[in-house]
Amino acid sequence: MSVRLSTIGVERELEGQCRALLEEMAPGGYEFTPSAHGTRPQGADFYIWDFRPEHFSDGIQPDVVARSLFLVEPSMLDSFQRMLGESHASIVLKPVRSAALLPFLEHILGSKSSRFHESENNSGLAVQASEADELLERLLHANLRLQEYEQARTNSLARAMHDFRVPVTAVSGYCGLLLGQGMGLMSPAQMDLVRRMQHSVKRLTRLAEAMLELSMGQLTPSELIIEGSDVEGSIAQAVHEVALHAQEKQIRIETSVERPSEPLSFDTGKIERVLINLLENSCKFTPRQGTIQLSGYSVFWDGSTHKSTNVSKVADDGVLIANAYRIDVRDSGCGVSSDDAESIFEEFTTYAGGRDRSGGGLGLAICRMAINAHRGRIWAESNGEGTQFSFVLPYPNASRRDRPATRQATPGPRFRSQSA
């Protein structure tokens, strides 16, 4: 028996998150109906509402409230609770993230299944209604307080990172002044020392920007500057940024970048940061005198947001149907287990041991945030001999399917450009 879920006034991107989570948890086990604001709830088992005061003036039935999740702006929380009166509701404060949706969706799938089996067997222990209501009220109250505390913590961290970024940027400017001989001539050894100092300061700056962006990304949607971009130039710039780090360990970076089969548009600054984060991560875990291989090429992408195994597809005649551009960064360092391949992209998440490639949950989390904002996909995989990070960016004017092919399916690239 499928679950009937209806969203009311929910943004399209959030609808997509709901669909992806439901498909992952119960493929084909749900019916999904999006509705506009002002639609009266009817015919669904559960509802997700984007709260707007003007559409709640007449109120909604308590039984509907009990089967609903409300997405509420923090500033509207008090007015929302006054409008509900004595009713108790499941609330997620905006902006909404998949991690906050997941427990609710798991609950509705479990509730539907439990009620179905109970009606089938006509058995089961009944819980006293008053005790169940009291427990539910306490859980909803605790959940809401945790969301409020999390937003307060996020605001505090964002302010701290903003203040931290200012002096670090100043130090980087001073290093540039010294390197430009603006304060007098320096010996080659002094120049090399300042150059390394500037490189470290830039890494600190990126760390501060990453923490600020992770914090602000939970509060406000990230603004992208989408324009026609040169992916080859962005890759070259990223390799240049990490060259000093690679030289210190005598790591060779080999690149094989094919020209996109059609114009590619993206936010240059954010994609360059993604490339730098991936390359720095690979440099960190690649042994001395190791190799990092970076390749870029056009692919067909099926648009999957939860199955990394279905990212690329090959037609029967062996020709790749291109509707996106893919970049791979493969290193010869430690591998990533299948259990950790997804969690390393989570914010502030690490796993035990010296093989933790999550970067403290900052660099890779920023990568996923940026790629998701471009409606792409990023993932990691390993065969035990190193790790490969890959991401795809859809072509702006390409259909997800049936795009004319431009490239043979199996790349087998010959790495042309090398740096040490």
C-alpha positions in Angstrom: 0.0 0.0 0.0 1.5 3.3 -1.1 1.7 6.5 0.9 -0.1 9.5 -0.5 1.9 12.7 0.2 0.8 16.1 -0.8 2.9 19.3 -0.7 1.2 22.7 -0.5 3.0 25.8 -1.6 6.4 24.1 -1.4 9.2 25.3 -3.7 10.2 23.0 -6.6 13.7 22.4 -5.3 12.3 21.1 -2.0 9.8 19.0 -3.8 12.7 17.4 -5.6 14.5 16.6 -2.3 11.3 14.9 -1.0 10.9 12.8 -4.1 14.6 11.8 -4.0 14.4 10.8 -0.3 11.1 8.9 -0.8 12.4 7.1 -3.8 15.5 6.0 -1.9 13.6 4.8 1.1 10.6 3.2 -0.7 10.9 3.0 -4.5 7.5 3.1 -6.0 5.9 3.0 -2.5 4.4 6.5 -2.5 2.2 8.9 -4.5 3.4 12.5 -4.6 1.0 15.4 -5.4 2.3 19.0 -5.4 -0.3 21.8 -4.9 -0.2 25.6 -4.9 -0.9 27.9 -1.9 -4.6 28.2 -1.1 -5.4 24.6 -2.0 -7.6 22.9 0.5 -6.1 19.6 1.9 -7.9 16.5 0.7 -7.3 12.9 -0.2 -3.7 12.6 1.1 -2.3 10.6 4.0 0.2 13.3 4.9 1.0 16.9 4.0 3.9 19.2 3.8 3.0 22.9 4.1 5.0 26.0 3.3 3.4 28.2 6.0 1.9 31.5 4.8 -0.3 33.3 7.3 -2.8 34.5 4.7 -3.7 31.0 3.8 -4.4 29.9 7.3 -6.9 32.5 8.2 -9.7 30.0 8.2 -7.7 27.4 10.1 -7.3 23.7 9.3 -8.8 20.6 10.9 -6.8 19.1 13.9 -6.7 15.7 12.2 -5.0 17.3 9.2 -2.5 19.1 11.5 -1.6 15.8 13.1 -0.7 14.4 9.6 1.3 17.5 8.5 4.7 18.9 8.5 4.9 22.7 8.5 7.9 24.7 7.1 8.0 27.9 9.0 10.2 31.0 8.9 11.7 31.6 12.3 10.2 35.1 12.4 6.7 33.7 11.8 7.0 30.9 14.5 5.1 32.8 17.2 2.2 33.8 14.9 2.0 30.3 13.5 1.7 28.7 17.0 -1.0 31.3 17.9 -3.0 30.3 14.8 -2.8 26.6 15.7 -4.1 27.2 19.1 -4.3 24.0 21.1 -3.2 21.8 18.2 0.3 20.3 18.2 2.2 20.3 14.9 5.5 19.0 13.4 7.6 22.0 12.5 10.8 22.5 10.6 12.3 25.9 10.6 13.4 27.3 7.2 15.6 27.1 5.3 14.9 23.4 5.1 17.6 20.7 4.6 17.3 17.1 3.7 18.5 16.0 7.1 15.5 17.7 8.7 13.0 16.1 6.2 14.3 12.6 6.6 12.9 11.8 10.1 9.4 13.0 9.0 9.4 11.0 5.8 10.6 7.9 7.7 7.9 8.4 10.2 5.1 8.7 7.6 6.3 5.6 5.8 6.5 3.7 9.1 3.1 5.0 10.3 1.4 3.9 7.1 3.0 0.5 7.2 2.1 0.0 10.9 -1.6 1.0 10.4 -1.8 -1.3 7.3 -0.5 -4.3 9.1 -2.6 -3.6 12.2 -5.7 -3.4 10.1 -4.7 -6.6 8.3 -4.0 -8.5 11.5 -6.7 -6.7 13.6 -4.4 -6.9 16.5 -1.7 -5.0 18.4 -1.4 -3.2 21.6 -3.3 0.1 22.0 -1.5 3.0 23.6 -3.5 5.3 25.9 -4.4 8.4 23.9 -3.5 10.8 26.7 -0.1 9.3 27.2 0.6 9.3 23.4 -0.5 12.9 23.1 1.7 14.0 26.0 4.8 12.1 24.6 4.2 13.6 21.1 3.9 17.1 22.5 7.2 16.8 24.4 9.0 15.4 21.4 7.7 18.2 19.1 8.7 20.8 21.7 12.2 19.4 22.1 12.7 19.1 18.3 11.7 22.8 17.8 14.0 24.0 20.6 16.9 22.1 19.0 16.2 23.7 15.7 16.2 27.2 17.3 19.5 26.4 19.2 21.1 25.2 15.9 20.1 28.4 14.1 21.5 30.5 17.0 24.8 28.5 16.9 25.0 29.0 13.1 24.4 32.7 13.4 27.2 33.0 16.0 29.6 31.0 13.9 28.9 33.1 10.8 29.7 36.3 12.7 32.9 34.9 14.1 34.1 33.7 10.7 33.3 37.0 9.1 35.5 38.8 11.7 38.2 36.2 11.3 38.3 36.6 7.5 39.2 40.4 7.7 42.7 40.2 9.3 43.6 37.0 7.3 42.8 38.9 4.1 45.0 41.8 5.3 47.9 39.4 5.9 47.6 38.0 2.4 47.7 41.5 1.0 50.9 42.2 3.0 52.5 39.1 1.6 51.6 40.3 -1.9 53.2 43.6 -1.2 56.5 42.0 -0.1 56.5 39.7 -3.0 56.1 42.7 -5.3 59.3 44.2 -3.8 57.1 47.1 -2.6 59.0 47.2 0.7 62.5 46.7 -0.7 64.4 43.9 -2.3 64.5 40.4 -0.8 66.8 37.5 -1.3 65.5 34.4 -3.2 65.3 32.5 0.1 63.2 35.3 1.6 61.0 35.4 -1.4 60.4 31.7 -1.2 59.5 32.0 2.5 57.0 34.8 1.9 55.5 32.9 -1.0 55.0 29.8 1.2 53.5 32.1 3.9 51.1 33.6 1.3 50.1 30.1 0.3 49.3 29.1 3.9 47.3 32.4 4.4 45.3 31.6 1.2 44.4 28.2 2.7 43.3 29.9 5.9 41.2 32.3 3.9 39.5 29.5 2.0 38.9 27.7 5.3 37.3 30.8 6.8 35.2 31.3 3.6 34.2 27.6 3.7 33.0 27.8 7.3 31.2 31.1 6.6 29.5 29.7 3.5 28.5 26.5 5.3 26.9 28.6 8.0 25.2 31.1 5.8 24.2 28.4 3.4 21.8 27.1 6.1 20.3 30.6 6.5 20.1 32.0 3.0 20.2 30.4 -0.5 23.6 30.7 -2.1 23.7 33.3 -4.9 25.4 32.1 -8.1 27.0 34.2 -10.7 26.2 32.0 -13.7 27.9 32.9 -17.0 29.6 31.4 -19.9 32.8 30.0 -18.4 36.1 28.4 -19.5 36.3 25.1 -17.7 39.8 24.5 -19.1 41.0 27.8 -17.6 39.3 27.0 -14.2 41.1 23.7 -14.1 44.5 25.3 -14.9 43.9 28.0 -12.2 43.1 25.3 -9.6 46.2 23.3 -10.5 48.3 26.5 -10.2 46.8 27.2 -6.7 47.8 23.7 -5.3 51.1 23.5 -7.2 53.2 24.5 -4.2 51.5 21.9 -2.0 52.1 19.3 -4.6 55.8 20.3 -5.0 56.4 19.9 -1.3 55.5 16.2 -1.6 56.9 15.8 -5.1 53.4 14.8 -6.3 52.8 14.9 -10.1 49.5 16.3 -11.3 48.5 15.0 -14.7 45.6 16.6 -16.6 43.6 15.5 -19.6 40.9 18.0 -20.3 38.7 17.9 -23.4 36.8 20.9 -24.7 33.1 20.8 -23.7 30.9 19.6 -26.6 28.7 22.8 -26.1 29.0 26.0 -24.1 29.2 25.4 -20.3 27.9 28.0 -17.8 28.8 28.0 -14.1 29.9 30.3 -11.3 33.7 30.4 -11.9 34.7 31.2 -8.4 32.7 28.4 -6.8 33.7 25.7 -9.3 37.4 26.7 -9.0 37.0 26.4 -5.2 35.5 22.9 -5.7 38.5 21.9 -7.9 41.0 23.4 -5.4 39.4 21.5 -2.5 39.4 18.2 -4.3 43.0 18.6 -5.4 44.1 19.7 -1.9 42.3 16.7 -0.4 44.1 14.4 -2.9 47.5 16.0 -2.2 47.0 15.5 1.5 46.4 11.7 1.2 48.7 10.9 -1.8 52.1 9.6 -0.7 55.3 11.4 -1.6 56.2 11.1 -5.3 52.6 9.9 -6.0 50.3 10.9 -8.8 47.1 12.8 -9.2 45.1 12.5 -12.4 42.5 15.1 -13.4 40.3 14.5 -16.4 37.4 16.4 -17.9 35.0 15.2 -20.7 31.4 15.3 -21.9 29.0 12.6 -20.8 25.4 11.6 -20.8 23.9 12.1 -17.3 20.6 10.6 -16.3 20.0 13.4 -13.7 20.0 11.0 -10.7 20.4 12.7 -7.4 20.7 9.6 -5.2 22.3 6.8 -7.3 25.9 7.6 -8.2 26.1 4.3 -10.1 23.7 5.8 -12.7 25.5 9.0 -13.4 26.8 8.2 -16.8 25.3 6.0 -19.5 26.5 4.5 -22.8 24.4 3.9 -25.9 24.3 0.5 -27.7 26.6 1.8 -30.4 29.3 2.7 -27.9 28.9 6.4 -28.3 28.4 8.6 -25.3 25.3 10.9 -25.5 26.4 14.2 -24.0 24.2 16.4 -21.9 26.7 17.3 -19.1 30.4 17.7 -18.4 32.2 15.5 -16.0 35.5 16.0 -14.1 37.4 13.2 -12.3 40.2 13.7 -9.7 41.9 10.4 -9.1 44.8 10.0 -6.6 47.1 7.2 -5.5 46.4 7.7 -1.8 44.3 5.7 0.6 40.9 4.5 -0.5 37.5 5.3 0.8 35.2 2.5 2.1 31.8 2.2 0.6 30.3 3.0 4.0 32.1 6.4 4.1 31.8 7.4 0.5 28.7 9.4 1.1 29.2 10.6 4.7 32.5 12.3 3.8 30.5 15.1 2.2 28.4 15.7 5.3 29.0 19.0 7.2 31.3 18.7 10.2 31.5 15.0 9.9 34.6 12.9 10.3 35.3 9.2 10.7 37.9 7.5 12.8 41.5 6.9 11.9 44.2 8.5 9.9 42.4 7.7 6.7 39.7 10.3 7.3 39.3 12.1 3.9 36.4 14.3 4.9 38.6 17.3 5.7 36.8 17.9 8.9 33.6 18.1 7.1 34.4 21.5 5.5 36.1 21.2 2.1 34.0 18.4 0.8 30.8 19.7 2.3 31.5 23.0 0.4 32.1 21.0 -2.8 28.7 19.3 -2.5 26.9 22.5 -1.7 28.4 24.2 -4.7 27.7 21.3 -7.1 24.1 20.9 -5.8 23.6 24.6 -6.4 24.5 24.1 -10.0 22.0 21.2 -10.2 24.9 18.7 -10.6 26.1 15.7 -8.7 29.3 14.9 -6.8 30.4 11.6 -5.4 33.5 9.5 -4.4 34.5 5.9 -5.2 37.5 3.7 -4.6 38.8 0.4 -5.8 41.2 0.0 -2.9 44.1 1.7 -4.9 43.4 5.3 -4.4 40.2 7.4 -4.5 38.4 9.1 -7.3 36.2 12.2 -6.7 33.9 13.0 -9.6 31.3 15.6 -10.4 29.0 16.5 -13.3 27.7 19.8 -14.4 24.7 19.8 -16.8 24.9 21.8 -20.0 22.5 24.7 -19.7 20.6 24.0 -22.9 20.9 20.2 -23.0 18.0 17.8 -22.6 18.6 15.2 -19.9 18.2 12.5 -22.6 18.6 11.9 -26.3 21.4 14.4 -26.8 23.5 14.0 -30.0 26.7 12.1 -29.1 30.2 13.7 -29.4 32.5 11.3 -27.7 33.4 7.6 -27.4 32.1 5.9 -24.3 35.2 4.6 -22.6 37.6 7.5 -22.0 40.9 5.8 -21.3 42.5 9.3 -21.3 46.1 9.9 -22.1 47.2 12.5 -19.6 48.8 15.3 -21.4 49.7 18.1 -19.0 51.9 17.4 -16.0 53.1 19.4 -13.1 55.2 18.5 -10.0 
